[in-house]
């Protein structure tokens, strides 16, 4: 953990270093991934079978290729009632929030008599990748699948590895709740290849989303353009902007809630109170003593954590914009004033009673968010990631006569005479 | 050109082949491009200078690095009045259409007392690539730059190569009209690298759009994630759905307007009238005799063109969906009925008086559209490509008490105890 004060002489240099610090590990798996994708394109299910045997250590012909609807329903029914209710609350609130993202079609006729507009439609099929093992989060399945369902996607396919043949009942329960149409027990780059190109058993989809390891991320990058994908994700991060009136324990817990994900995650506190900064730092150390995930969280905090003391919280806003963090908490009495000034963040959590964790599960907004300063240009996952827009135009002879001459002039200037002719013939201009 | 009839015994196989035909040339430039990007990251302007000297054959220190606002204004003033008016009409109509794409912010408070919503902001800076030489289209500059301006992008940067030091006045005029803030005389992968990473002279941007050759496309793919990019584009295509009541010459001109772009483009006619099909094919051959771009258009038509005879135009719709074309014309009396049934197309042109060319220039909708069957999942370029969404949440103590227990249950189930603690501390649950 580093501590900076804007008043320090070397602040600019040290803050630049914080912004530019690369937490993304550049594992070069491009060639391995290309080989796997090629094998799945060439050999289909046989390749999926072989990679699963080798990498996940089970035989799909013995364990079964699919987890059927009955298995998912049984997993859901078998959850503790409290957990089942929590998942149901999460699903309902995520659905309600995303329903407000459904785009409206537009259509209008302008003064020239041109009818024009745009129409939205869902993609036919979407594939959701759900990691196996430690990072197998049912919440992530909901956050990916529900926007696709709200978009109106007709075929929703889940792929998830079951290492050593072990099935995660929480993931199955979430697949049931999200009404996934198919759940396949495949993972890694081979699963992404199957979704993008199709195999004998798995029909190809149009959009692939969901988190994964370096192989999965690289496979998504390589099939981008064959299918649509969500943004490539890097390590997670949180910025907490807090004044001295906060409980240091609350803020310390928020910083640790990011740190416990992974040793590459980053937690940064901005405060206008140097003494409060010290109390939060002490609270982090104290909470690590009892935190079951301390082994991970301590490394993340020590390696990537930071506390920045600023003259006023408003002074922090341009600095937060430089970081363009995935999550930002604004823990003060007038968070809206800070939020109005902020430009770049994936998701904002306003006020003292809005810990980031509430947004990970049940609040409603998506928790799949741009990381690694990508909030400068990218948005969280949403309904339109599973839709596409078709623009349309309709002219009658009069409208074409009005717009035709300009079109002919531009087409000629660009050296495209057939373009000009297709207009000239219709409005009887000799051309 | 191939001619198919749905009644043919081998129709399914031959149509599959048409759908799967790969017109995208897989030039393997990934390594060359990676080397260029690395050089620009390491050496900045010195690398730009060297690549421009070698590839564009002029010395930036002699010709100047930038084309300033005065040069762009002079180019615009120097246009023939008819052309200047045409560009102005195009710019105004493109602006009006795209203004309707500006997304609305949302904010609401739900029954649990949670305030939540989403806010849109423009990216800070956008870079537009404009090819030099034969495909230097001022219309493309407008189609990329105006949505960025409508989004509210504060800094709009154009990069364009000037091979042999020769400037294209039409491109400069369009840059003036689009109010580009900077125009740099660099092109190729080196220009994309400069936009993504910045050099001493050129500050980095957040989003890079615009067409280019294989090097430019690969460079955009390699910097994807460092900046946002528009969809990777392949060869252009048109599908014309027309009944026998159309003038065969009009339809032939439409097919050729696509074919004249490039030998890899594709033009396909669907008709319910076999005799009309023959008359269109004859009209294409006749028009090629006098078309200045016949050398290109003839190859495209012969290599990639197709005519498909269907029982009714409605029967063509599922086949068009398989192709998911960039452009589709529906030339009949009731085009809306066909359009209602269609799912996948970048842009649709309805009725007998709406040639595709009208959409390339002055109608208003964007002409940067998904190609190569990507209309299954991708949309044309639009205002939100230059914006991003920040979701937000605000809970008070009561709302957190309502949603907190479910959050704690899910966080515990996912093995994330600091997440649970950050909530439990605030609602005074012993945890």
Interface residues (C-beta under 8 A of the other chain):
Chain A: X82 X83 X85 X86 X87 X89 X90 X96 X97 X100 X101 X106 X108 X110 X114 X115 X116 X118 X121 X123 X124 X134 X137 X138 X139 X170 X206 X207 X221 X224 X225 X227 X228 X231 X232 X247 X249 X250 X253 X254 X256 X257 X259 X260 X261 X287 X291 X292 X293 X297 X335 X339 X342 X343 X344 X345 X346 X347 X348 X349 X350 X351 X352 X353 X354 X355 X356 X357 X358 X359 X360 X361 X362 X363 X364 X365 X366 X370 X372 X374 X375 X376 X377 X378 X379 X380 X382 X384 X388 X389 X390 X391 X392 X393 X394 X395 X396 X397 X399 X400 X403 X404 X405 X406 X407 X409 X410 X411 X413 X414 X415 X416 X417 X418 X419 X420 X421 X422 X423 X425 X426
Chain B: X82 X83 X85 X86 X87 X89 X90 X96 X97 X100 X101 X106 X108 X110 X114 X115 X116 X118 X121 X123 X124 X134 X137 X138 X139 X170 X206 X207 X221 X224 X225 X227 X228 X231 X232 X247 X249 X250 X253 X254 X256 X257 X259 X260 X261 X287 X291 X292 X293 X297 X335 X339 X342 X343 X344 X345 X346 X347 X348 X349 X350 X351 X352 X353 X354 X355 X356 X357 X358 X359 X360 X361 X362 X363 X364 X365 X366 X370 X372 X374 X375 X376 X377 X378 X379 X380 X382 X384 X388 X389 X390 X391 X392 X393 X394 X395 X396 X397 X399 X400 X403 X404 X405 X406 X407 X409 X410 X411 X413 X414 X415 X416 X417 X418 X419 X420 X421 X422 X423 X425 X426
